[in-house]
Amino acid sequence: MAQRPRQPEAKCWLANIPLEVLTRITYFVSTTDLANIRLTCKALEQALFRFFAHEFFRKRQFMVSTYSIQTLIDISNHPTLSPFLTHVILATDCILYHGSHQKASQERESALEAYLADFSALTHGGILRDMLAEAFGNLPNLETIEIRDFNSRTRNRDGTSAECYGAKTLEQATGKIVNVSPQFIHQLGRSDSTPSIIFSAILAATALAAASPKSIEMNLRTNCSFVNNAAFCIHPRIEPTLQPVLQGLKRLHMSISILLDDTLSVRRFLSKTPNLTWLRINGAMRYDERPIDASFAEWLVSTPAPPAVAPAGSLQDRPAALHLPLLERLDLGNMAISADQLLKIVTALSPSLRSLSLRRVQMYDDKPSNGTKLNLWVPFFSGLVPGTNLRHFELSLLNQLKRSFAHSTILFGEKERREAVYKGDTTQALVRNIVKDMKLHVISLLGDDSGDSDSDSDSDSDSMDSLTGHQVFEEEDEEEEEDDE
């Protein structure tokens, strides 16, 4: 009787290693080596599939190009990979072409012209919306849609940043650098910001696909990068299908311009997200000296009431007051605001609020005062005690600016750090620790010696006893990333 041939898997000793050991070994190899291991035999491919799919397909980053978005569609159509994709990132990558006079090969010139035409067709003709709708509709476990203007540095494998699918291919074809953080697309005949173009397409696509993501995030780190207020406009034609999408959101991270008086579309948008548990609002400017739009701040703290009804098909109906009964966490950043406005906003949202994060927030005071060393943050935190039930504070890069043009920075603890985290059981205990740890470092922009730091000087009763620190205007500390790509 002829002997049966041995299966290829039987010769592969790696296939007999316990799965937890195998995944630990492959964790440290390069992407190329991991692919080769998976190709060794069917047993290894099957054993490593969930580990592989989770790492490489749970979160994917794409750019505005047909090649990249078509890859997203292909993944969404894959029977075994599509369930793993829960987090779709649409980055602002594009080639900033200003008609360079450098001579390029005909092949590269043709590739560049094809890219520019493709970008224009996607964004002008609604093709981007349609392609995203197809992909979103096919992803059964889609949870997060994110707009991003940076490449994550948290990718451990290969020691490289996580870049958009198709970016390297485009660079090789055109000989041009793909910029992940462009400000405006002037060279394509329009002045819309890239994030605004993408966000408008996302809204329309989710409505068209009847998708149900739990989170929409705008993580924009480039200075002055934000989504235009007009991009939040909800057209009457898509409002019936977009309404369920917005009502299903649990997390909304916004990077918007709140310095101007044209926030009507933003307010209407927010009024349709009643089930949020985490809201983040980042302004467009870093350490801007102008306060946020007064009408926007007043609307955030207004009493809920039925919205005024506008004629059918109107885009100008006034939004209902913000009502977020389930909100547990509020993040505010990149804005200048008065202590009174900030206190009203936090207390208005306080019934369910448990966590408050303030990052690059500048306390603004336009009242005349002789005491430049008055810490404006002390009365704010003290005012939280009777009206809130907060259990968690994240504070970083806080500043204050008085009418006297004395610019001050806030430091925490003996090590005088710019960032601090406080957790506890009562707001009163947390505020007591915050006030005790805060130190005010005053920089007189008018050259007034009275504004210099002086740990022995007398100060206002609301000021901190210690006025020491270091001047810090621009810090490049980035928000802690949750990426593990």
C-alpha positions in Angstrom: 0.0 0.0 0.0 1.4 3.3 -1.0 2.2 5.7 1.8 0.1 8.9 1.8 2.1 12.1 1.3 2.6 14.3 4.3 0.7 17.5 4.4 2.8 20.6 4.0 1.6 21.9 7.4 3.2 18.9 9.1 6.7 20.1 8.0 6.1 23.5 9.4 7.1 23.5 13.1 5.8 27.0 13.6 2.3 25.6 13.1 2.6 23.5 16.2 3.6 26.5 18.5 0.8 27.6 20.9 -1.1 30.6 19.4 -0.2 33.0 22.2 3.5 32.3 21.7 3.2 32.5 17.9 1.5 35.9 18.1 4.1 37.2 20.5 6.9 36.1 18.1 5.3 37.7 15.0 4.6 40.9 16.9 8.3 41.9 16.6 8.9 41.1 12.9 8.6 43.5 10.0 5.4 43.7 7.9 7.2 41.9 5.0 8.3 39.1 7.3 4.9 38.7 8.8 3.4 38.4 5.3 6.0 35.7 4.4 5.1 33.8 7.6 1.4 33.9 6.7 2.3 32.5 3.2 4.3 29.6 4.7 1.3 27.3 5.0 -2.5 27.4 5.3 -2.4 26.4 9.0 -0.3 29.5 9.8 -2.4 31.8 7.7 -5.5 30.6 9.5 -3.9 30.8 12.9 -2.7 34.4 12.4 -5.7 35.7 10.5 -7.6 37.4 13.4 -4.4 38.8 14.8 -3.4 40.1 11.3 -6.8 41.5 10.4 -7.1 43.3 13.8 -3.8 45.0 13.4 -4.0 46.0 9.7 -7.7 46.4 9.1 -9.4 47.5 12.3 -8.3 51.1 11.6 -7.3 52.2 8.2 -6.3 55.7 6.8 -7.3 56.8 3.3 -6.9 60.0 1.2 -9.0 61.8 -1.3 -8.1 59.9 -4.4 -10.0 57.3 -6.4 -7.2 54.8 -5.9 -7.3 55.1 -2.1 -11.1 55.3 -1.7 -11.6 52.3 -4.1 -9.4 50.3 -1.8 -11.7 51.2 1.1 -14.6 50.0 -1.0 -12.8 46.7 -1.8 -12.1 46.1 1.9 -15.8 46.8 2.6 -16.8 44.2 0.0 -14.4 41.5 1.4 -16.4 38.9 3.2 -13.9 38.2 6.0 -12.0 41.5 6.3 -15.0 44.0 6.3 -16.2 43.0 9.8 -12.9 44.0 11.3 -12.9 47.5 9.9 -14.4 49.6 12.6 -12.5 52.9 12.3 -12.2 54.7 9.0 -9.8 57.7 8.8 -10.0 60.2 6.0 -6.8 62.3 6.0 -6.2 65.6 4.3 -3.3 64.4 2.2 -3.0 66.1 -1.2 -0.3 67.4 -3.5 0.1 71.2 -3.2 0.8 72.0 -6.8 1.6 75.6 -7.6 2.8 75.2 -11.1 6.4 74.5 -10.4 8.8 75.5 -13.2 11.0 72.4 -12.5 11.2 70.2 -15.6 9.6 66.8 -15.0 9.3 63.8 -17.2 6.2 63.5 -19.4 5.1 60.5 -17.5 5.2 62.3 -14.1 3.5 65.4 -15.6 0.7 63.2 -16.9 0.4 61.5 -13.5 0.1 64.9 -11.8 -2.5 66.1 -14.2 -4.5 62.9 -13.7 -4.4 63.3 -9.9 -5.5 66.9 -10.1 -8.4 66.0 -12.4 -9.3 63.1 -10.2 -9.4 65.3 -7.0 -11.5 67.8 -8.8 -14.0 65.2 -10.0 -14.2 63.6 -6.6 -14.9 66.8 -4.7 -16.8 68.8 -7.2 -19.0 66.1 -8.8 -20.2 64.3 -5.7 -18.2 61.1 -6.5 -16.4 61.2 -3.2 -19.8 61.2 -1.4 -21.1 58.2 -3.5 -17.9 56.2 -3.0 -17.9 56.7 0.7 -21.6 55.9 0.9 -20.9 52.6 -0.8 -18.1 51.7 1.6 -20.0 52.8 4.7 -23.0 50.9 3.7 -21.0 47.7 3.4 -19.2 47.9 6.8 -21.3 46.1 9.4 -19.3 47.2 12.4 -18.3 50.8 11.5 -18.0 52.7 14.7 -15.8 55.7 14.1 -15.3 58.1 11.1 -12.3 60.4 11.6 -10.8 63.4 9.8 -7.1 63.7 10.4 -4.3 66.1 9.2 -1.4 64.1 10.6 0.2 60.7 10.4 0.2 58.7 13.6 3.6 58.0 15.2 2.2 55.2 17.3 2.7 52.5 14.6 5.1 50.1 16.3 5.8 47.7 13.4 8.5 48.8 11.0 9.1 52.0 13.1 7.2 54.2 10.6 4.2 56.5 10.7 0.8 55.2 9.6 0.3 56.8 6.3 -2.7 57.0 3.9 -3.2 54.1 1.5 -2.0 55.3 -1.8 0.2 58.2 -0.6 3.5 56.6 -1.4 2.3 55.3 -4.8 1.2 58.9 -5.7 4.5 60.3 -4.6 6.4 57.8 -6.8 4.2 58.5 -9.8 4.3 62.3 -9.7 7.6 63.0 -8.0 5.8 65.4 -5.7 5.5 65.2 -1.9 2.1 64.4 -0.6 1.3 66.9 2.2 -0.8 65.6 5.0 -1.7 69.0 6.5 -2.6 71.4 3.7 -4.6 74.5 4.6 -6.5 75.4 1.5 -6.9 73.9 -2.0 -6.4 77.2 -3.9 -4.6 75.5 -6.7 -7.7 73.6 -7.6 -9.8 76.7 -8.1 -11.6 76.7 -4.7 -10.9 78.1 -1.3 -12.6 75.4 0.8 -10.4 73.9 3.5 -9.6 70.2 2.9 -11.2 69.1 6.2 -14.4 71.0 5.2 -14.6 69.2 1.9 -14.2 65.8 3.5 -16.6 66.5 6.3 -19.4 67.6 3.9 -18.8 64.4 2.0 -19.0 62.3 5.2 -22.3 63.8 6.3 -23.9 63.2 2.9 -22.4 59.7 2.6 -23.6 58.5 6.1 -27.1 59.8 5.3 -27.1 58.1 1.9 -25.8 54.8 3.3 -28.0 55.0 6.4 -24.8 54.2 8.4 -24.8 54.2 12.1 -21.4 55.2 13.4 -21.1 56.0 17.1 -18.3 58.6 16.7 -17.4 61.3 14.3 -14.0 62.9 15.0 -12.1 65.9 13.6 -8.6 65.5 14.9 -6.8 68.5 13.3 -3.5 69.6 14.8 -2.2 72.0 12.2 -2.5 75.6 13.4 -5.6 77.3 12.0 -6.9 74.0 10.6 -10.6 73.6 11.1 -13.9 72.6 9.5 -15.8 75.7 8.1 -19.1 76.5 9.7 -20.9 76.2 6.4 -19.8 72.5 6.2 -22.2 71.7 9.0 -25.2 72.9 7.0 -27.9 70.2 6.9 -29.7 70.5 3.6 -33.5 69.7 3.8 -33.1 67.0 1.2 -30.8 64.9 3.4 -32.1 65.9 6.8 -34.7 63.1 7.1 -32.0 60.4 6.5 -29.2 62.3 8.4 -31.3 62.8 11.5 -31.0 59.2 12.7 -27.3 59.2 12.1 -26.8 62.3 14.3 -29.2 61.0 17.0 -27.1 57.8 17.2 -23.8 59.6 17.8 -22.2 59.0 21.2 -19.0 60.8 20.6 -18.4 64.0 18.6 -15.0 65.7 18.3 -15.1 69.1 16.5 -12.5 71.5 15.2 -14.3 74.6 14.3 -14.1 78.4 14.0 -15.9 79.9 17.0 -14.5 83.4 16.7 -17.0 84.6 14.1 -20.7 85.3 14.3 -21.7 82.7 11.7 -22.1 79.6 13.8 -25.8 79.0 13.0 -25.1 75.8 11.0 -22.9 74.5 13.8 -25.6 75.2 16.4 -28.2 73.5 14.3 -26.0 70.5 13.8 -25.2 70.2 17.6 -28.9 70.5 18.5 -29.6 67.3 16.6 -27.1 65.2 18.6 -29.0 64.6 21.9 -27.4 61.3 22.8 -23.7 62.4 23.0 -21.7 61.1 26.0 -18.5 62.8 24.9 -18.3 66.2 23.2 -15.0 67.9 22.2 -14.9 71.4 20.8 -11.6 72.8 19.6 -11.2 76.3 18.2 -9.3 77.1 15.1 -6.6 79.3 16.7 -3.9 78.5 19.3 -3.8 81.1 22.1 -6.0 83.5 20.2 -6.6 86.8 22.0 -10.2 87.2 20.8 -13.0 85.6 22.7 -15.3 83.0 21.2 -18.5 84.2 19.5 -20.8 85.5 22.1 -24.0 84.1 20.4 -22.4 80.6 20.3 -21.5 80.8 24.0 -25.0 82.1 24.9 -26.6 79.4 22.9 -24.6 76.7 24.7 -26.1 77.8 28.1 -29.6 78.7 26.9 -32.7 77.0 28.4 -34.1 74.2 26.2 -37.2 75.4 24.3 -39.0 74.3 21.1 -37.2 75.7 18.1 -38.7 78.4 16.0 -40.3 76.9 12.9 -39.0 78.3 9.6 -40.7 77.9 6.2 -40.4 74.5 4.6 -37.0 74.0 2.9 -35.4 76.8 4.8 -31.8 76.7 6.0 -32.2 79.6 8.4 -34.5 78.1 11.1 -33.1 78.9 14.6 -31.7 75.8 16.4 -33.2 74.5 19.6 -31.1 75.0 22.7 -28.4 72.5 23.4 -29.7 69.6 25.4 -27.3 66.8 26.2 -28.8 64.8 29.1 -26.3 61.9 28.7 -23.1 63.9 28.4 -20.4 62.6 30.6 -17.3 64.2 29.2 -16.6 67.7 27.9 -13.4 68.7 26.2 -12.6 72.3 25.3 -9.5 73.5 23.6 -7.7 76.1 21.4 -10.0 79.0 22.5 -10.1 82.2 24.5 -13.1 82.6 26.8 -14.1 84.6 29.8 -14.3 82.9 33.2 -18.0 83.7 33.4 -18.7 82.2 30.0 -16.8 79.0 30.7 -18.4 78.5 34.1 -21.9 78.9 32.6 -21.1 76.4 29.9 -19.8 73.8 32.3 -22.6 74.2 34.9 -25.3 74.2 32.2 -24.1 70.8 31.1 -23.4 69.6 34.6 -26.3 67.2 35.5 -24.6 64.2 33.9 -21.1 65.7 33.4 -18.3 63.7 35.2 -15.1 64.7 33.3 -13.8 68.1 32.1 -10.7 68.5 29.9 -9.3 72.0 29.1 -6.4 72.2 26.7 -4.8 75.4 25.3 -7.6 77.4 26.8 -6.9 81.1 27.5 -8.9 82.8 30.1 -9.9 86.2 28.8 -10.6 89.3 30.9 -11.5 92.6 29.3 -12.3 94.4 32.6 -9.8 97.1 33.8 -7.8 95.9 36.7 -4.7 97.0 38.5 -3.8 93.5 39.8 -2.1 91.8 36.9 -1.2 88.9 39.2 -4.8 88.0 39.8 -5.3 84.4 38.8 -8.5 84.3 36.8 -8.7 80.5 37.0 -9.1 80.4 40.7 -12.7 81.8 40.8 -13.6 79.6 37.8 -12.6 76.4 39.5 -14.1 77.6 42.8 -17.4 78.3 41.0 -17.6 74.6 39.9 -18.0 73.3 43.5 -21.7 74.1 44.1 -23.0 73.4 40.7 -21.3 70.3 39.3 -20.5 66.7 40.1 -17.2 66.3 38.4 -14.8 63.4 39.1 -12.1 63.9 36.6 -10.1 66.9 35.3 -7.5 67.0 32.5 -5.8 70.4 32.4 -3.0 71.4 30.0 -1.4 74.5 28.5 -3.8 76.9 30.3 -3.2 80.7 30.0 -4.8 83.9 30.8 -4.9 87.4 29.1 -6.0 90.5 30.9 -7.0 93.8 29.4 -3.7 95.2 30.6 -2.1 92.8 28.1 -0.4 90.8 30.8 -0.1 87.3 29.4 0.2 84.6 32.0 0.7 80.8 32.0 -0.6 78.3 34.5 1.8 75.8 36.1 0.9 72.9 38.3 2.7 71.4 41.4 6.2 71.5 42.7 7.6 70.5 39.3 5.7 73.4 37.6 4.3 71.3 34.8 2.0 72.6 32.1 -0.2 69.6 32.3 -2.1 67.9 35.2 -4.7 65.2 35.8 -7.0 65.1 38.8 -9.3 62.2 39.8 -11.4 62.0 42.9 -14.8 61.4 44.5 -16.0 64.9 45.0 -15.7 68.1 43.0 -14.9 70.1 46.2 -11.8 67.9 47.0 -10.6 68.1 43.4 -10.9 71.8 43.2 -9.1 72.2 46.5 -6.2 70.3 45.1 -6.2 72.2 41.8 -6.2 75.6 43.4 -3.5 74.5 45.8 -1.2 73.2 43.0 -1.7 76.1 40.5 1.0 78.7 40.1 0.7 81.8 38.0 3.6 82.9 35.9 3.1 86.4 34.6 4.7 87.9 31.5 4.2 91.6 31.0 4.0 92.2 27.3 4.4 96.0 27.9 7.7 95.5 29.7 6.2 96.3 33.1 8.5 95.0 35.8 5.5 94.6 38.2 4.4 91.6 36.0 7.6 89.6 36.6 7.5 86.4 38.6 8.2 87.0 42.3 7.6 84.2 44.8 8.0 86.6 47.8 5.6 89.3 46.6 2.1 89.9 48.1 -0.8 89.1 45.7 -4.5 89.3 45.6 -6.4 87.0 47.9 -7.6 85.0 45.0 -4.1 84.7 43.5 -1.7 81.9 44.2 1.0 82.5 46.8 3.8 81.3 44.6 4.4 83.1 41.3 7.2 81.1 39.7 7.6 79.4 36.5 8.9 79.4 33.0 7.7 81.2 29.9 6.0 78.8 27.5 4.1 80.2 24.5 4.2 77.4 22.0 4.4 73.8 23.1 4.4 71.0 20.6 3.1 68.5 23.1 0.4 66.5 21.2 -2.6 64.9 22.6 -2.1 61.3 23.7 -3.0 59.1 20.8 -5.0 56.0 21.1 -3.7 54.6 17.9 -2.1 51.2 18.0 -1.8 50.7 14.3 
